[in-house]
Amino acid sequence: MTPRRRRADRRTVWLSLLALAAVALFSVLVPLQAVFSGTVLPAAMILGAALCAAPLVAVSRPRTAVVAFCAAAFALPLSASPDRDPSWPWPWSVAAMVAFVLVLLVLTIRHDWRWGVLTWTVSNAGALVLVWIFPDAVSVGAATANLIVTASVTAAALLVGVLIAARIRVGAELVRSRELTAHEQSRRELVEERSRIARELHDVVAHSLSVIQVQASTARYRIPDLPEAVAAEFDDVAATARTSLAEMRHLLGVLRTDEDTAALSPVQRLSDIPALVDGVRRTGIRVSLTMEGISEAVPSSVQVTGFRIVQEALSNAVRHAPGSAIDVSFRGGDDALVVRIHDSGSAEPHRGSPSSAEGAPEPRRAAGHGLRGMRERVTLLDGTLSAAVDPAGGWTVAAVLPVTRAIEEGS
């Protein structure tokens, strides 16, 4: 059952109980008023109906309910016969007092405490005026006691109504707060998932597309006597790869947010780096690899971060500095793993290489998604990362990945 349906059912139950109470009060008040107070039956029925129906009317029309109740509460004791039973309570009967309590509760809980205070003040003031106008109607002591009891009981009902209304309001605010919290939680999970997808797209697909683009662009210069039709086909592949890279950068800009944090997923390891380097070498780029002091005990989080740093640095070198020589080195120690990737900068292009703007290398960007992803991963390990231009014109990426902290977190 939906929350709206539950609220509708609860409202129907309370309206039914309120209508039942109004009918019961009317059935008791009218005959007692006619017999003991001497009110003519038509007047007792009309005024009794206005008095007893006021709580039910107050649910949707508070103004009408207040006017009807105050008028009936003033007119009903005024319509009593001078020959009435002197022992009968006046100006408030017990049934009228119960109707008074009900209308105060409904007005205060359903609408606002001001409606309840207005009704309480006007009704009690009207009864006090009646006692002042008709001092001989009953003994002064009986009338005073009746007014005190009625004012006290209805004041207590007004206070209870205020407390219940406050409790309902606080409960509604808590429900809205929970709904808002649930909405924010789902939104945060969505943002985190988008960030993860963007990171994986960049780490996996962008690297492969960069290699494909470089292989296709340099095929005519690496392979002698390549037929012109095949060379044109390779050029088309390179153009498609460049377009796909541009579209992916746009997609990453949509998916990434400035507040996201990286999550490490142990997919690749340091043992996969030689294969990664071999794939870049097949594009004709000179890459040297040195791995010293690498232990099998290096935590998976450190291995994944090291692999991603090398992957991103190689992709940047292939894309921004074609023809440069790249040196990749790993040096392991007891406390940290040091990663360094250095390229010598753009070398002289091969004779006959493309010189158009489409084939020219892109300028280096220090704030791209790749460097941001590397920094996020290194930060999670409390490591350090630097990526800057060398004095000689090359580019060096260096990272220090603490091993001890990663082991402590994994234990």
C-alpha positions as CSV (number, residue, x, y, z in Angstrom):
1,M,0.0,0.0,0.0
2,T,1.4,3.4,-1.0
3,P,1.9,6.2,1.6
4,R,-0.8,8.3,-0.1
5,R,-3.3,5.5,0.2
6,R,-2.4,4.9,3.8
7,R,-2.9,8.7,4.6
8,A,-6.3,8.6,2.8
9,D,-7.4,5.5,4.8
10,R,-6.3,7.1,8.0
11,R,-8.2,10.3,7.2
12,T,-11.3,8.3,6.4
13,V,-11.1,6.5,9.8
14,W,-10.7,9.8,11.8
15,L,-13.6,11.5,9.9
16,S,-15.8,8.5,10.6
17,L,-15.0,8.6,14.3
18,L,-15.6,12.3,14.4
19,A,-18.9,12.0,12.7
20,L,-19.9,9.2,15.0
21,A,-19.0,11.4,18.0
22,A,-21.1,14.3,16.6
23,V,-24.1,12.0,16.1
24,A,-23.8,10.6,19.7
25,L,-23.5,14.1,21.2
26,F,-26.5,15.3,19.2
27,S,-28.5,12.4,20.3
28,V,-27.7,13.1,24.0
29,L,-27.7,16.9,24.0
30,V,-31.1,17.6,22.3
31,P,-33.4,15.5,24.6
32,L,-31.6,16.6,27.8
33,Q,-31.7,20.3,26.7
34,A,-35.4,20.0,25.9
35,V,-36.3,18.1,29.1
36,F,-34.1,19.7,31.8
37,S,-33.5,23.2,30.3
38,G,-37.0,23.6,28.9
39,T,-35.8,24.6,25.4
40,V,-38.4,24.1,22.7
41,L,-37.6,21.1,20.7
42,P,-37.1,22.8,17.2
43,A,-34.6,25.3,18.8
44,A,-32.9,22.6,20.7
45,M,-32.4,20.5,17.5
46,I,-31.2,23.5,15.4
47,L,-28.8,24.8,18.0
48,G,-27.7,21.3,19.0
49,A,-27.0,20.4,15.4
50,A,-24.8,23.6,15.0
51,L,-23.0,22.9,18.2
52,C,-22.3,19.1,17.6
53,A,-21.6,19.4,13.9
54,A,-18.9,22.2,14.4
55,P,-16.1,19.7,15.1
56,L,-16.8,17.9,11.8
57,V,-17.1,21.1,9.9
58,A,-13.9,22.4,11.4
59,V,-11.9,19.8,9.5
60,S,-12.3,21.7,6.2
61,R,-14.0,25.0,7.1
62,P,-12.5,26.4,10.3
63,R,-14.1,29.9,9.9
64,T,-17.6,28.5,9.4
65,A,-17.1,26.1,12.3
66,V,-15.9,28.8,14.7
67,V,-18.9,31.1,13.9
68,A,-21.4,28.3,14.1
69,F,-20.1,27.0,17.4
70,C,-19.7,30.3,19.1
71,A,-23.2,31.4,18.0
72,A,-24.8,28.1,19.2
73,A,-22.9,28.1,22.5
74,F,-24.3,31.6,23.2
75,A,-27.8,30.9,22.0
76,L,-28.4,27.5,23.5
77,P,-28.2,28.6,27.2
78,L,-30.1,31.8,26.3
79,S,-33.0,29.6,25.0
80,A,-33.4,27.8,28.3
81,S,-36.8,28.3,30.0
82,P,-37.0,30.2,33.3
83,D,-38.8,27.2,34.8
84,R,-35.9,24.8,34.0
85,D,-34.5,22.4,36.5
86,P,-32.2,24.5,38.7
87,S,-29.9,21.5,39.3
88,W,-29.1,21.2,35.6
89,P,-25.7,22.7,34.7
90,W,-25.9,26.2,33.1
91,P,-24.6,27.9,30.9
92,W,-22.5,24.8,29.8
93,S,-24.1,21.4,29.8
94,V,-21.9,18.3,29.9
95,A,-22.7,17.5,26.2
96,A,-21.9,21.0,25.2
97,M,-18.6,20.9,27.1
98,V,-17.6,17.7,25.2
99,A,-18.5,19.4,21.9
100,F,-16.4,22.3,23.0
101,V,-13.4,20.0,23.7
102,L,-13.8,18.3,20.3
103,V,-13.9,21.5,18.3
104,L,-10.8,22.9,20.1
105,L,-8.9,19.7,19.3
106,V,-9.9,19.7,15.7
107,L,-9.1,23.4,15.1
108,T,-5.7,23.2,16.9
109,I,-4.5,19.9,15.4
110,R,-5.9,20.3,11.9
111,H,-5.2,24.0,11.3
112,D,-3.5,26.3,13.8
113,W,-3.5,27.1,17.5
114,R,-4.8,30.6,16.9
115,W,-8.2,29.2,15.8
116,G,-8.4,27.2,19.0
117,V,-7.5,30.3,21.2
118,L,-10.0,32.4,19.3
119,T,-12.8,29.8,19.9
120,W,-11.9,29.3,23.5
121,T,-11.8,33.0,24.3
122,V,-15.1,33.9,22.5
123,S,-17.1,31.0,23.9
124,N,-16.0,31.5,27.5
125,A,-16.5,35.2,27.2
126,G,-20.0,34.6,25.8
127,A,-20.8,32.3,28.8
128,L,-19.5,34.9,31.2
129,V,-21.7,37.6,29.6
130,L,-24.7,35.4,30.0
131,V,-24.0,34.9,33.7
132,W,-23.6,38.7,34.0
133,I,-26.9,39.4,32.1
134,F,-28.9,36.8,33.9
135,P,-27.6,36.8,37.5
136,D,-30.8,35.2,38.8
137,A,-30.8,32.3,36.3
138,V,-28.9,30.0,38.8
139,S,-27.0,30.6,42.0
140,V,-23.8,32.5,41.7
141,G,-21.8,29.7,43.1
142,A,-23.2,27.1,40.7
143,A,-22.6,29.4,37.6
144,T,-19.1,30.3,38.8
145,A,-18.2,26.6,39.3
146,N,-19.6,25.8,35.9
147,L,-17.6,28.5,34.2
148,I,-14.4,27.5,36.1
149,V,-14.8,23.8,35.2
150,T,-15.5,24.5,31.6
151,A,-12.6,27.0,31.2
152,S,-10.2,24.6,32.9
153,V,-11.2,21.5,30.9
154,T,-11.2,23.3,27.6
155,A,-7.9,25.0,28.3
156,A,-6.4,21.6,29.0
157,A,-7.9,20.3,25.7
158,L,-6.4,23.3,23.9
159,L,-3.0,22.6,25.4
160,V,-3.2,18.9,24.4
161,G,-4.2,20.0,20.9
162,V,-1.2,22.3,20.6
163,L,1.2,19.5,21.8
164,I,-0.3,16.9,19.4
165,A,-0.1,19.4,16.5
166,A,3.6,20.0,17.3
167,R,4.2,16.3,17.5
168,I,2.5,15.8,14.1
169,R,4.5,18.7,12.6
170,V,7.8,17.3,13.9
171,G,6.9,13.9,12.5
172,A,6.1,15.3,9.1
173,E,9.4,17.2,9.1
174,L,11.2,14.0,10.0
175,V,9.5,12.2,7.1
176,R,10.5,14.9,4.7
177,S,14.0,14.9,6.1
178,R,14.2,11.1,5.5
179,E,12.9,11.4,2.0
180,L,15.4,14.2,1.3
181,T,18.2,12.1,2.7
182,A,17.2,9.1,0.6
183,H,17.1,11.3,-2.5
184,E,20.5,12.8,-1.8
185,Q,21.9,9.3,-1.1
186,S,20.6,8.0,-4.4
187,R,21.9,11.1,-6.2
188,R,25.3,10.6,-4.6
189,E,25.4,7.0,-5.6
190,L,24.6,8.0,-9.1
191,V,27.4,10.6,-9.2
192,E,29.8,8.1,-7.8
193,E,28.8,5.5,-10.4
194,R,29.1,8.0,-13.2
195,S,32.6,8.9,-11.9
196,R,33.6,5.3,-11.8
197,I,32.4,4.7,-15.3
198,A,34.3,7.8,-16.5
199,R,37.5,6.7,-14.8
200,E,37.3,3.2,-16.3
201,L,36.5,4.5,-19.8
202,H,39.5,6.8,-19.6
203,D,41.9,4.2,-18.2
204,V,40.9,1.4,-20.5
205,V,39.3,2.6,-23.7
206,A,41.2,5.9,-24.1
207,H,44.6,4.2,-23.9
208,S,43.6,1.6,-26.5
209,L,42.3,4.3,-28.9
210,S,45.4,6.3,-28.5
211,V,47.6,3.4,-29.5
212,I,45.3,2.5,-32.4
213,Q,45.5,6.1,-33.7
214,V,49.3,6.2,-33.5
215,Q,49.6,2.8,-35.1
216,A,47.3,3.7,-38.0
217,S,48.9,7.2,-38.4
218,T,52.5,5.9,-38.6
219,A,51.8,2.7,-40.6
220,R,52.8,4.3,-44.0
221,Y,56.2,5.3,-42.5
222,R,56.9,2.1,-40.6
223,I,55.9,-0.4,-43.3
224,P,57.9,0.0,-46.6
225,D,56.2,-0.3,-49.9
226,L,52.7,0.0,-48.4
227,P,50.0,0.2,-51.1
228,E,48.4,3.5,-51.4
229,A,44.9,2.0,-50.9
230,V,46.0,0.3,-47.7
231,A,47.7,3.5,-46.5
232,A,44.5,5.5,-47.1
233,E,42.6,2.9,-45.2
234,F,45.0,3.3,-42.3
235,D,44.5,7.1,-42.5
236,D,40.8,6.6,-42.2
237,V,41.2,4.4,-39.2
238,A,43.4,7.1,-37.6
239,A,40.9,9.8,-38.3
240,T,38.1,7.6,-36.8
241,A,40.2,7.0,-33.7
242,R,40.9,10.7,-33.3
243,T,37.2,11.5,-33.6
244,S,36.3,8.8,-31.1
245,L,38.9,10.2,-28.7
246,A,37.4,13.7,-29.0
247,E,33.9,12.3,-28.4
248,M,35.2,10.3,-25.4
249,R,36.7,13.5,-23.9
250,H,33.4,15.2,-24.2
251,L,31.6,12.2,-22.6
252,L,34.1,12.2,-19.7
253,G,33.5,15.9,-19.2
254,V,29.8,15.1,-18.8
255,L,30.3,12.2,-16.5
256,R,33.1,13.5,-14.3
257,T,32.4,15.9,-11.4
258,D,34.9,18.0,-9.4
259,E,33.8,16.3,-6.1
260,D,34.2,12.7,-7.1
261,T,36.8,10.5,-5.5
262,A,38.6,7.6,-7.1
263,A,37.9,4.0,-6.2
264,L,40.6,1.4,-6.7
265,S,39.6,-1.8,-8.4
266,P,42.4,-4.4,-8.6
267,V,42.1,-5.4,-12.2
268,Q,45.7,-4.9,-13.5
269,R,49.0,-5.7,-11.8
270,L,52.6,-4.7,-12.2
271,S,53.3,-8.0,-14.0
272,D,51.1,-6.7,-16.8
273,I,53.3,-3.7,-17.5
274,P,55.7,-5.5,-19.9
275,A,52.8,-6.4,-22.1
276,L,51.6,-2.8,-22.0
277,V,55.0,-1.5,-23.0
278,D,55.3,-4.1,-25.8
279,G,52.0,-2.8,-27.2
280,V,53.3,0.7,-27.4
281,R,56.6,-0.5,-28.9
282,R,54.6,-2.0,-31.8
283,T,53.7,1.5,-32.8
284,G,57.3,2.3,-33.5
285,I,58.0,4.3,-30.4
286,R,61.2,3.5,-28.5
287,V,60.3,2.5,-24.9
288,S,62.7,1.2,-22.3
289,L,61.5,-0.6,-19.2
290,T,63.4,-1.0,-15.9
291,M,61.8,-2.9,-12.9
292,E,64.1,-3.3,-9.9
293,G,63.3,-4.5,-6.4
294,I,59.6,-5.4,-7.2
295,S,58.2,-7.9,-4.7
296,E,55.2,-10.1,-5.0
297,A,54.1,-8.7,-1.6
298,V,53.3,-5.3,-3.1
299,P,49.6,-4.7,-2.2
300,S,47.0,-4.9,-5.0
301,S,46.0,-1.2,-4.6
302,V,49.6,-0.1,-5.2
303,Q,49.9,-2.4,-8.2
304,V,46.8,-1.1,-9.8
305,T,47.8,2.5,-9.2
306,G,51.3,1.9,-10.6
307,F,49.8,0.2,-13.7
308,R,47.3,3.1,-14.3
309,I,50.1,5.7,-13.9
310,V,52.2,4.0,-16.5
311,Q,49.2,3.5,-18.8
312,E,48.2,7.1,-18.7
313,A,51.8,8.4,-19.0
314,L,52.4,6.3,-22.1
315,S,49.1,7.4,-23.6
316,N,50.0,11.0,-23.1
317,A,53.5,10.5,-24.6
318,V,52.1,8.7,-27.6
319,R,49.5,11.4,-28.2
320,H,51.4,14.5,-27.3
321,A,55.0,13.6,-28.2
322,P,55.1,11.2,-31.1
323,G,58.5,10.0,-32.0
324,S,60.0,10.6,-28.6
325,A,62.0,8.1,-26.6
326,I,60.2,7.0,-23.4
327,D,61.9,5.6,-20.3
328,V,59.7,3.7,-17.7
329,S,61.3,2.7,-14.4
330,F,60.1,1.0,-11.3
331,R,62.1,0.8,-8.1
332,G,60.7,-1.0,-5.2
333,G,61.7,-0.6,-1.5
334,D,60.6,-1.7,1.9
335,D,58.5,1.4,2.4
336,A,57.5,2.7,-1.1
337,L,57.4,2.0,-4.8
338,V,58.9,4.7,-7.0
339,V,57.5,5.1,-10.5
340,R,59.0,7.3,-13.1
341,I,58.0,7.8,-16.8
342,H,60.1,10.2,-18.9
343,D,59.7,11.1,-22.5
344,S,62.2,13.2,-24.5
345,G,59.6,15.4,-26.1
346,S,58.5,15.6,-29.7
347,A,61.2,14.3,-31.9
348,E,61.7,15.2,-35.5
349,P,58.9,13.5,-37.5
350,H,59.8,10.8,-40.0
351,R,60.4,11.9,-43.5
352,G,57.1,12.3,-45.2
353,S,55.1,12.2,-42.0
354,P,51.8,14.1,-41.9
355,S,52.3,17.8,-41.1
356,S,48.7,19.0,-41.2
357,A,46.9,20.2,-38.1
358,E,44.9,17.0,-38.0
359,G,48.1,15.0,-37.5
360,A,50.0,17.5,-35.3
361,P,50.5,16.5,-31.7
362,E,48.1,18.0,-29.1
363,P,49.5,20.5,-26.5
364,R,50.1,19.1,-23.1
365,R,47.4,19.7,-20.6
366,A,48.2,19.4,-16.9
367,A,44.5,19.4,-15.8
368,G,43.1,16.6,-17.9
369,H,41.1,13.7,-16.8
370,G,44.1,11.4,-16.9
371,L,46.3,13.4,-14.6
372,R,43.3,14.0,-12.3
373,G,42.7,10.3,-12.1
374,M,46.4,9.6,-11.4
375,R,46.4,12.2,-8.6
376,E,43.2,10.7,-7.1
377,R,44.6,7.3,-7.0
378,V,47.9,8.4,-5.5
379,T,46.2,10.6,-2.9
380,L,44.2,7.6,-1.7
381,L,47.5,5.9,-0.9
382,D,48.9,9.0,0.7
383,G,51.6,9.1,-2.0
384,T,53.0,11.9,-4.1
385,L,52.8,12.6,-7.8
386,S,54.5,15.1,-10.0
387,A,54.0,15.8,-13.7
388,A,56.0,18.6,-15.3
389,V,58.1,19.6,-18.2
390,D,61.9,18.9,-18.0
391,P,64.4,21.7,-18.6
392,A,65.4,19.9,-21.7
393,G,61.9,20.0,-23.1
394,G,60.7,16.5,-22.2
395,W,58.0,15.5,-19.8
396,T,58.4,13.5,-16.6
397,V,55.8,11.8,-14.4
398,A,57.1,10.6,-11.1
399,A,55.1,9.0,-8.3
400,V,56.0,7.6,-4.8
401,L,53.5,5.0,-3.7
402,P,53.7,4.1,0.0
403,V,53.6,0.3,0.5
404,T,53.4,0.2,4.3
405,R,50.2,2.1,4.6
406,A,48.5,0.1,1.9
407,I,49.5,-3.1,3.8
408,E,48.1,-1.8,7.0
409,E,44.8,-0.8,5.4
410,G,44.5,-4.2,3.7
411,S,45.2,-6.1,7.0
